[in-house]
Amino acid sequence: MRTLAICLGLLLATRLGFAGDVNRPNVLFILVDDLGLHDLSIEGSTFYETPHIDQLARDGMRFTHGYANSRVCSPSRASIQIGKFTARHGVTNWIGAASGMKWNRNDRLLPAEYAHALPAEDTTIAEAMRQAGYRTFFAGKWHLGGEGSLPTDHGYDINVGGHHAGSPPGGFFAPFNNPKMNDGPAGESLPQRLAKETSDFIEQERDQPFFAMLSFYSVHAPVQTSQALWKKYRDKAPALKPEQSRFRIDRTLPVRQIQDHPVYAGMMESLDNAVGDVLATLDRKGLRDSTIVIFTSDNGGVSSGDAYATSNLPLRGGKGRQWEGGIREPYYIRYPQRITPGSTSETPVTGADFFPTLLELCGLPLERQQHVGGTSLVPLMKGESIAPRPLYWHYPHYDNQGGEPSSLIRLGQWKLIHYYEDGRNELYNLADDPSEQSDLSLAMPIRTARMQKQLLDWLQGVNAKFPEPDPRYDPAKTEQKFMQIQTTGKQKLERSHAKMLEPDWSPNPTWWGSLISND
């Protein structure tokens, strides 16, 4: 942390009237884990029920081409905190993943090394807000480093539940076993608890504005819900047609094709209710008009690997994958004083843009050397435009969801994916082909070569790290593994997910501890 800069910033903020200025807007930043764009009713889901989040979207501006900065969590979260694309800050994979020779899954490449904590030399959005006199609060998933790189080391006055791990250590019902949060009563819901902690912070009387980040562990694995919600969505699940399968092999793994997972649907309802509780607190306190509310996710829904929980169709792929399903997100901003309800923007935007956008909305000076990847979206809120710009993604790793080491560039309607295993490219016209089914790289070699050069030049310019060949690679083992995935692996998936819809299905006797004994 830059202690001297913070002190000078506080002094400057006081002289300019920033610190303690009750007329400045509050900020509530709601970040969901592993939430896909089409997991919300307002974005087309007919199975999940999300009325509170839907209303939040309608009350502000929906960015219909909103992107996470990575296909997995930690890199995206770092980009939100410090306003840079992932190749610049170096957190290019989820923190804790193996790299180099420690990666031993018989893949062609050794994943690149990466930073295992949020860079201490960077100024976070929380530090910038605190310098300006804001009271700062964090609740939920952090996953940007452990001791020495926790929320309280990066500008947050209060931290409830944020530590090194990316999954809730005790699951989604108490006891939570979270080292940074006291346990509640047995069976307490984790999203409801995080919502309550955030609401309690908002309820506190103060003479200064607040910046609160509610960072849900939902809807990340383990996928858990109550018996009552499972039954509700089991009864609601659409019936498969006789010839229909839940999963389709897409290059490396089966990918879910239908939203009918009753446990995941229950998690979605719990998440939505928790969001509704915090928004109701703003209303009850009379803070609705004076509070900026942001809602987004850190990567796409888990359609392959892990719990195979949701479908992102019509977008291709999901979490961990290089296509739109892995990076397109719900992206909403509500601020009644500046944003017309029901407004939309089709301009491509990313998580790195939140930093400068919040500074400008709060009347604070931009820090252009810090949020170098971000652009303020305030002009879009006025019905104006921002300058066209390339967007970059860099993921020189493998993952648990079947994604391949690759880098991406989006330029206008065009998106190029460059793969590191064999150097090939894919080129898509997202305006005509949002599902990325028609690779135009061979039909448009000039555009492909030009975009590849622009992407690789930029990566070299920011000192990005790249994967290298793995001398241990055995192609025969790859072929054997793929044959197993196509046959018995896919069949096992189909059976296990069908079983969740049977009337007598039960995960365990206590439903993950959500059933509280009356003895």
C-alpha positions in Angstrom: 0.0 0.0 0.0 1.1 3.5 -0.7 0.9 4.9 2.9 2.3 8.3 2.1 0.0 8.7 -1.0 -3.0 7.8 1.1 -2.2 10.4 3.8 -1.6 13.1 1.2 -4.8 12.0 -0.6 -6.8 12.3 2.7 -5.4 15.8 3.2 -6.2 16.8 -0.3 -9.6 15.3 -0.1 -10.4 17.3 3.1 -9.2 20.6 1.5 -11.3 20.0 -1.6 -14.4 19.1 0.4 -14.4 15.4 -0.5 -13.9 13.9 3.0 -17.1 13.7 5.1 -19.2 15.2 2.3 -22.7 13.8 3.0 -23.8 15.0 -0.4 -21.6 12.6 -2.2 -23.4 9.4 -3.4 -23.0 6.1 -1.5 -21.9 3.1 -3.5 -23.2 -0.5 -3.2 -21.2 -2.9 -5.4 -22.9 -6.3 -5.7 -20.5 -9.0 -7.2 -21.8 -12.5 -7.8 -19.6 -15.5 -8.3 -20.0 -17.7 -11.4 -23.3 -16.1 -12.5 -23.9 -16.4 -16.2 -25.7 -13.8 -18.3 -28.7 -15.9 -19.0 -29.1 -17.1 -15.4 -31.5 -14.2 -14.9 -35.1 -13.9 -15.8 -34.6 -10.5 -17.4 -31.8 -12.0 -19.6 -34.0 -14.8 -20.9 -34.1 -17.6 -18.3 -37.6 -19.2 -17.9 -36.5 -21.6 -15.2 -34.7 -19.4 -12.6 -36.6 -16.8 -10.7 -34.8 -13.5 -10.0 -37.5 -10.7 -9.5 -35.3 -8.5 -7.3 -32.3 -8.5 -9.6 -34.6 -8.1 -12.6 -36.1 -5.0 -11.0 -32.7 -3.6 -10.2 -31.7 -3.9 -13.9 -35.0 -2.2 -15.0 -34.4 0.7 -12.6 -31.0 1.6 -14.1 -28.9 1.0 -17.2 -28.4 -2.5 -18.6 -25.1 -2.9 -20.5 -26.0 -5.7 -23.0 -22.4 -6.3 -23.9 -20.9 -6.3 -20.4 -17.8 -8.4 -19.9 -15.8 -9.9 -17.0 -12.1 -9.3 -17.5 -11.4 -13.1 -17.3 -13.2 -16.4 -17.7 -12.3 -17.3 -14.1 -12.7 -15.5 -10.8 -9.5 -14.0 -9.3 -8.3 -12.2 -12.5 -11.7 -10.6 -13.0 -11.9 -9.5 -9.3 -8.4 -8.0 -9.5 -9.4 -6.0 -12.6 -12.5 -4.6 -10.8 -10.4 -3.6 -7.8 -7.6 -1.9 -9.7 -9.0 -1.0 -13.1 -6.5 -2.9 -15.3 -6.7 -5.8 -17.8 -5.4 -9.0 -16.5 -2.2 -9.2 -18.5 -1.1 -5.9 -16.9 -1.7 -6.8 -13.3 -0.4 -10.4 -13.7 -3.2 -12.2 -11.8 -4.2 -14.3 -14.9 -5.5 -17.4 -13.1 -7.6 -18.2 -10.0 -5.2 -17.9 -7.1 -4.1 -21.4 -6.0 -4.1 -23.0 -9.4 -0.9 -24.9 -10.4 1.4 -23.5 -13.0 4.7 -24.5 -14.7 5.9 -28.0 -13.9 3.5 -28.2 -11.0 0.7 -28.6 -13.5 0.6 -32.3 -14.2 -2.5 -33.2 -16.2 -0.9 -34.4 -19.4 -1.6 -31.3 -21.4 0.5 -30.0 -24.3 1.6 -26.9 -22.5 2.8 -25.8 -19.1 0.6 -23.0 -17.8 2.3 -19.6 -17.4 3.3 -18.4 -14.0 1.1 -15.7 -12.5 0.8 -13.3 -9.5 -0.8 -15.0 -6.4 -2.0 -11.8 -4.7 -3.5 -8.4 -5.7 -0.4 -6.2 -6.4 0.4 -4.1 -3.3 1.8 -1.2 -5.4 -1.6 -0.6 -7.0 -4.3 1.7 -5.7 -7.6 -0.1 -5.3 -11.0 1.4 -5.8 -11.5 1.0 -2.0 -8.3 3.0 -1.3 -9.4 5.7 -3.7 -12.8 6.0 -2.1 -11.3 5.9 1.5 -8.9 8.7 0.5 -11.9 10.7 -0.5 -13.6 10.3 2.9 -15.7 7.2 2.3 -16.3 4.5 4.9 -15.4 1.2 3.2 -16.8 -2.3 3.8 -16.3 -5.7 2.3 -18.4 -8.9 2.7 -18.0 -12.3 1.1 -15.6 -13.8 -1.4 -12.2 -12.1 -1.8 -9.8 -14.7 -3.3 -7.1 -12.1 -4.0 -4.5 -13.3 -1.5 -4.2 -14.3 2.1 -2.6 -12.6 5.1 -1.0 -9.4 3.9 -3.3 -9.2 0.9 -6.8 -9.3 2.5 -9.5 -6.6 2.0 -8.3 -4.7 5.0 -4.8 -4.5 3.4 -6.3 -3.0 0.3 -8.5 -0.1 1.5 -11.5 -1.8 3.2 -12.1 -0.6 6.8 -14.3 -3.7 7.5 -14.0 -7.2 6.2 -16.6 -9.9 6.8 -15.8 -13.3 5.3 -13.1 -12.3 2.8 -10.0 -14.6 2.9 -7.7 -16.5 0.6 -10.1 -19.3 -0.5 -12.5 -19.1 -3.5 -15.1 -21.5 -2.2 -17.1 -21.2 1.1 -15.1 -23.5 3.4 -18.2 -24.7 5.3 -20.6 -24.6 2.3 -23.7 -22.5 2.1 -25.3 -23.3 5.5 -23.8 -22.7 8.9 -21.5 -23.6 10.4 -19.5 -21.7 7.8 -16.0 -22.4 9.2 -14.9 -19.1 7.7 -11.8 -17.6 9.5 -13.0 -14.1 8.8 -16.6 -14.4 9.9 -18.3 -15.6 13.1 -20.6 -18.6 12.7 -24.4 -18.0 13.0 -27.1 -20.4 14.1 -26.9 -23.9 12.6 -28.4 -24.0 9.2 -28.2 -20.2 8.6 -28.0 -19.4 4.8 -24.7 -17.9 3.7 -26.1 -15.4 1.1 -28.7 -14.2 3.7 -26.0 -13.8 6.3 -23.8 -11.7 3.9 -26.8 -9.6 3.0 -27.5 -9.0 6.7 -24.0 -8.0 7.4 -24.1 -5.5 4.5 -27.5 -4.2 5.6 -26.3 -3.8 9.2 -23.3 -1.7 7.8 -25.7 0.4 5.8 -28.0 0.9 8.8 -25.3 2.5 10.8 -25.6 6.2 11.3 -22.6 8.2 10.0 -21.7 11.6 8.7 -19.8 10.3 5.7 -20.7 8.4 2.6 -20.0 4.6 2.2 -18.5 2.3 -0.3 -19.8 -1.3 0.3 -18.9 -4.3 -1.7 -21.1 -7.3 -1.3 -19.2 -10.1 -2.9 -21.4 -13.3 -2.8 -19.9 -16.7 -2.7 -23.0 -17.7 -4.6 -23.5 -19.3 -7.0 -20.0 -21.0 -6.9 -19.7 -24.7 -6.0 -20.6 -26.5 -3.8 -24.0 -26.3 -5.3 -26.4 -26.5 -2.3 -30.0 -25.5 -1.5 -32.8 -26.3 0.9 -35.1 -29.2 0.5 -38.1 -26.9 0.0 -36.4 -25.0 -2.9 -35.2 -28.2 -4.5 -38.7 -29.5 -4.5 -40.1 -26.2 -5.9 -37.7 -26.3 -8.9 -37.9 -30.1 -9.3 -41.6 -29.6 -10.0 -40.9 -26.7 -12.3 -38.2 -28.3 -14.4 -39.0 -28.6 -18.1 -39.4 -32.2 -19.4 -36.7 -33.3 -21.8 -37.8 -34.5 -25.3 -37.2 -38.2 -26.0 -34.3 -37.4 -28.3 -32.9 -34.6 -26.1 -29.7 -34.8 -24.0 -28.7 -32.4 -21.2 -25.1 -32.4 -22.4 -23.2 -32.0 -25.7 -19.5 -32.4 -26.2 -17.9 -29.2 -27.3 -14.2 -29.8 -28.1 -12.9 -30.9 -24.7 -15.8 -31.6 -22.3 -19.6 -32.0 -22.1 -21.4 -28.7 -21.9 -24.9 -28.3 -20.4 -27.6 -27.5 -22.9 -30.6 -26.9 -20.7 -31.5 -25.1 -17.5 -33.1 -27.7 -15.3 -30.8 -28.2 -12.3 -33.2 -27.9 -9.3 -30.5 -27.3 -6.7 -28.8 -24.6 -8.7 -32.2 -23.0 -9.3 -32.7 -22.9 -5.5 -29.3 -21.2 -5.1 -30.4 -18.6 -7.6 -33.6 -17.8 -5.6 -31.6 -17.5 -2.4 -29.2 -15.2 -4.1 -32.0 -13.1 -5.4 -33.7 -12.8 -2.0 -30.5 -11.7 -0.4 -30.0 -9.0 -3.1 -33.6 -7.9 -2.4 -33.0 -7.6 1.3 -30.1 -5.2 0.9 -31.9 -3.1 -1.7 -34.9 -2.9 0.7 -32.5 -1.6 3.4 -31.5 1.2 1.1 -35.2 2.1 0.6 -35.9 1.9 4.3 -33.1 4.2 5.1 -34.1 6.7 2.4 -30.9 6.1 0.5 -32.3 4.8 -2.8 -31.8 8.0 -4.8 -28.4 8.8 -3.3 -26.8 5.4 -3.8 -25.1 4.0 -6.9 -25.8 0.3 -7.1 -23.7 -1.9 -9.4 -24.5 -5.5 -10.1 -22.3 -7.9 -12.1 -20.5 -11.3 -12.0 -16.8 -12.4 -12.3 -17.2 -14.9 -15.1 -19.7 -17.0 -16.9 -22.0 -19.7 -15.6 -20.6 -23.2 -14.9 -21.8 -25.2 -17.9 -19.0 -27.7 -18.0 -16.6 -29.0 -15.4 -17.2 -28.7 -11.6 -21.0 -29.0 -11.1 -22.1 -28.6 -14.7 -24.8 -26.5 -13.1 -26.3 -24.2 -15.8 -26.6 -23.5 -19.5 -25.4 -20.2 -21.0 -27.2 -20.7 -24.4 -27.5 -19.1 -26.8 -23.9 -18.1 -25.8 -21.3 -20.7 -26.4 -19.4 -22.2 -23.5 -19.2 -21.0 -19.9 -16.9 -20.4 -17.0 -13.3 -21.2 -18.0 -14.0 -21.2 -21.7 -12.8 -18.7 -24.3 -16.2 -18.0 -25.9 -18.9 -15.5 -24.9 -20.5 -17.8 -22.4 -17.3 -17.6 -20.3 -17.0 -13.8 -20.2 -20.4 -12.1 -20.9 -22.1 -11.0 -17.8 -25.1 -9.2 -16.3 -23.8 -5.6 -16.0 -26.2 -3.1 -14.4 -25.8 0.3 -12.8 -28.6 2.1 -11.0 -28.3 5.7 -9.9 -31.6 7.6 -10.0 -30.0 11.0 -9.9 -28.0 10.4 -13.1 -29.5 7.3 -14.9 -32.8 7.0 -16.6 -34.6 3.8 -15.6 -35.0 1.3 -18.3 -32.0 2.6 -20.3 -29.6 0.3 -22.2 -26.3 0.5 -23.9 -24.9 -1.9 -26.5 -21.3 -0.6 -26.1 -18.9 -3.3 -25.0 -17.7 -2.6 -21.5 -15.7 -4.5 -18.9 -15.1 -4.9 -15.1 -12.1 -2.6 -15.4 -14.5 0.3 -16.3 -16.1 0.4 -12.9 -13.2 2.1 -11.2 -13.1 5.3 -13.3 -16.9 5.3 -13.7 -17.4 5.4 -9.9 -14.8 8.1 -9.4 -16.5 10.3 -12.0 -20.0 9.6 -10.6 -18.8 10.5 -7.1 -17.2 13.7 -8.3 -13.6 12.4 -7.6 -10.6 13.0 -9.8 -9.7 10.1 -12.2 -6.5 8.2 -11.6 -5.6 7.5 -15.2 -2.3 5.9 -14.5 -4.0 3.4 -12.2 -7.2 2.4 -14.0 -5.3 2.3 -17.3 -7.5 -0.4 -18.7 -10.8 1.2 -17.7 -12.9 3.9 -19.2 -15.5 6.0 -17.5 -19.0 5.0 -18.7 -20.6 8.3 -17.6 -21.0 9.5 -21.2 -23.0 6.4 -22.0 -25.4 7.2 -19.1 -26.0 10.6 -20.8 -26.9 9.0 -24.1 -23.5 9.9 -25.5 -20.7 7.6 -26.7 -17.2 6.7 -25.7 -14.2 6.3 -28.0 -13.9 2.9 -29.7 -11.3 0.8 -28.1 -9.9 -2.8 -28.3 -10.7 -5.1 -25.3 -8.2 -7.8 -24.4 -8.3 -11.0 -22.4 -5.3 -13.2 -21.6 -5.6 -16.7 -20.1 -2.3 -18.7 -20.7 -3.7 -21.6 -18.6 -5.9 -24.6 -18.6 -8.8 -24.9 -16.2 -11.4 -27.3 -14.7 -14.0 -26.5 -17.3 -12.3 -27.5 -20.5 -11.0 -24.1 -21.6 -7.7 -23.9 -23.6 -4.8 -21.5 -23.2 -5.7 -18.5 -25.4 -5.9 -14.8 -25.7 -8.8 -12.7 -27.1 -9.3 -9.3 -28.7 -12.6 -7.7 -29.4 -12.6 -4.8 -31.8 -16.0 -3.5 -32.6 -18.2 -6.4 -33.7 -15.1 -8.6 -34.4 -13.6 -11.1 -31.9 -10.5 -13.0 -32.4 -9.3 -16.0 -30.3 -5.6 -16.9 -30.5 -4.7 -20.4 -29.2 -1.3 -21.3 -27.8 -1.4 -25.0 -28.3 -1.1 -24.8 -32.0 -1.1 -21.1 -32.9 -4.5 -21.2 -34.7 -7.0 -18.5 -34.6 -10.8 -18.2 -34.6 -12.6 -15.1 -35.9 -16.2 -14.3 -35.2 -18.5 -11.5 -36.2 -20.5 -11.1 -33.0 -23.1 -8.9 -34.6 -24.1 -11.7 -37.0 -23.0 -14.7 -35.0 -23.3 -14.1 -31.2 -23.3 -17.9 -30.6 -19.8 -18.1 -32.3 -20.7 -21.0 -34.6 -19.1 -19.7 -37.8 -15.3 -19.3 -37.6 -14.3 -16.8 -40.3 -10.5 -16.9 -39.9 -9.9 -18.8 -43.1 -12.4 -16.8 -45.1 -11.0 -13.5 -43.8 -7.2 -14.0 -43.6 -6.2 -10.3 -43.8 -8.5 -9.3 -40.9 -7.4 -12.3 -38.9 -3.7 -11.6 -39.4 -4.2 -7.9 -38.5 -6.1 -8.6 -35.3 -3.7 -11.3 -34.3 -0.8 -8.9 -34.7 -2.6 -6.2 -32.7 -3.3 -8.7 -29.9 0.2 -10.1 -29.7 1.8 -6.7 -30.0 -0.3 -5.5 -27.0 0.5 -8.5 -25.0 4.3 -8.1 -25.6 3.9 -4.4 -24.7 2.5 -5.2 -21.3 5.1 -8.0 -20.6 2.5 -10.7 -20.6 3.6 -14.3 -19.7 3.0 -17.2 -22.0 2.7 -21.0 -21.7 5.5 -23.3 -22.8 5.6 -26.8 -24.2 5.3 -29.6 -21.6 8.1 -32.2 -22.3 6.0 -34.8 -20.4 3.0 -34.7 -22.8 1.7 -38.0 -24.0 -0.8 -37.8 -26.9 -2.0 -41.4 -26.4 -3.2 -40.5 -22.9 -5.1 -37.5 -24.3 -6.8 -39.7 -26.8 -7.7 -42.2 -24.2 -9.1 -39.5 -21.9 -11.2 -38.0 -24.6 -12.7 -41.3 -25.6 -13.7 -41.8 -21.9 -15.3 -38.4 -21.8 -17.4 -39.0 -24.9 -18.7 -42.4 -23.7 -18.9 -43.4 -20.0 -18.2 -39.8 -18.7 -21.0 -38.2 -20.6 -23.4 -41.1 -19.7 -22.6 -40.8 -16.0 -23.3 -37.1 -16.2 -26.7 -37.7 -17.8 -27.7 -40.2 -15.2 -26.6 -38.2 -12.2 -28.3 -35.0 -13.3 -31.5 -36.8 -14.2 -31.6 -38.4 -10.7 -31.8 -34.9 -9.1 -35.3 -34.6 -10.5 -36.6 -37.9 -9.1 -39.1 -37.5 -6.2 -36.9 -39.4 -3.6 -33.6 -37.8 -4.4 -31.7 -36.5 -1.4 -28.0 -35.3 -1.2 -27.7 -36.4 2.4 -29.9 -36.7 5.5 -29.6 -33.1 6.6 -29.6 -31.4 3.2 -26.1 -29.9 3.8 -27.1 -28.9 7.3 -30.0 -26.7 6.3 -32.4 -29.0 8.2 -32.4 -27.8 11.8 -33.4 -30.4 14.4 -36.3 -29.5 16.7 -35.1 -32.0 19.4 
